[in-house]
Amino acid sequence: MTNEEIEARAVRAVDLFKQGFNCSQAVFASCSDLYGITDESLALRLAASFGGGTGRMRMTCGAANGMFMLAGLHNGSATPHDSEGKMANYAFVQQLAGEFKAKYGSLICAELLGLAPKPQAPKPEERTQQYYEKRPCVEMIAEAVRIYLRSL
């Protein structure tokens, strides 16, 4: 994949986020067509639960979760006792996680956003210009797409 194609997908992911989709949905849906998921609404529904650090619990970053879901489509095992396949997938996920963490210092949503670890209400924040200005999510979403696609 060329750098131009990678950047186009990164831009698409940011656009999805700015439309109101969560970080995981944005990353996953921007690349899921590479694996035959051409129904964007299906891709968005599959990734819906992993935004906000998984269900807005501020755990693993949704952009990273989007990468990990794509990794499952790329080389995830669909056989129960496929140790080699599982190992290959886990190694790929760990590689992706390592690159993301090296760039941002953490995989934990609360840490990335500078939030105190505390219970979060399930209601998402309103998406305003101020919301986008105070969060690093746009950059992380674009970079998650880049990390994933450059790792293929």
N, C-alpha and C positions, 0 to 999 in steps of 0.2 A: 504494500500500500504506500502511495506517495505521501510526502508531507502535506501536500495540498488536500488530498483526500482525508488525511487524519485531521487536519485543521477544520475542514468542512464538517466533520462529525463532531468535533469539539464545539464548534459554533452552534450546531444543531442541538447539542445537549444543553448549552447555556440558554438557547431560545426556549426549549421545553421548560427549563427551570423558571425562566422569567414569565412564561405563560401561567405558572402556578403549580406545575408538577413538582414533586419532591426530588431531592438530589439523586436518590437511587433510580427513580423512574427516568430521570433525564439521562443518566449515564447508560442504563440498560437499553432504553428504547432507541438511543442514538446509534446503537451497534447491533441490536438483536436481529436485524434483517440479514446480517452476514451468516446467520445460522438458520435461515428459513422462516423466521418469525416475521412475516410481512404484514400481519395484522397489528398495527401500532397500538390499538386499544388493548389487545391481549398482552403485549409487552408492558404497557403501562400498568395494567392490573397485576401482572406477575410481580412487578417490582414495588407495588404500592406500599407494602407493609414495612419496607426496609429504610424508609426515609426518616429523618430526624434521629438518626442513631438507632434505628430499628424501633418503629412504632412510637417515635418521639420520646424514647426513654434515654436518649443521649448516650448510647453505648457505641457500637462500631459505626463509624461515619457512613452515611448512606451512599456517598459517592464511591467509597471503597466497597460497600456491599454490592453496588451495581457492577463493579469490576469483577467481583467474586462470582456473581451470577453469570456473567458472560464467560468466565473461566469454566464454569460447569457446562455451558453449551459447547465450549471449545474442546474440552477433553475430559469432561466428567464421565464417570463410569455409570453404566446402566445395568451392570451385572452384579449381583449381590456379593460374590466372593472374588471379585477382580482386585486383588491386592495391588498388583502392578498399576492398574488404571487409577485406583484411588491414590496411590503414592504419587503418580505423575500429576494428578490434579492438585493434590495438596501442596506439592512442590511449586507448582505454578502459582497457586494462591499465595503461598508464602513469599514468592519472588515479587508478586504484585504488591503485597502488603509492605514488604521491605522497602520498595521504591517509594511508595506513598509516604511511609513513615519517615524515611530519610529526608524527604522534601519538606514535610510539615511537622515532624516531631512527634506525631501521635496518630493513632487510628481511632481514638475515642472522640466522639462528637462533642461532648461537654468540654473536653480539654481544648479542642480545636476552636471552639467558640468562646472560650474563656468563661464558661458558666460554672457555678458552684454545683457539685454533684447533689442533686435533690430531686424529689419526684416532680415530674413534668405533667401538666395537664395535657390530655390528648388533643385539645383544640389547637390547631396550628395558628401561628401568628398571622396577622393580616399582611399581605404582600404590598408594601409601599416602597417608594424610592428610598426612604430612610432604612427600611428593612434590608434592602440590597446593599446599601452603603456600609452598614455596620457588620456585615457578615462576610467571611472569606469564601463562602460556599461557591460562588460563581467561578472563582479561580480554581478551586479544588475539583469541581465538576469537569471543567475543561481539561485539567491536568490528569484526572483519572482516565478520561477517554484516551488522552495521548499516551499515558503509561501503558494502558491495556493494548492499544493497537501497535505500539512500537515493540511490545513484547512478543508479538506473534511471529 
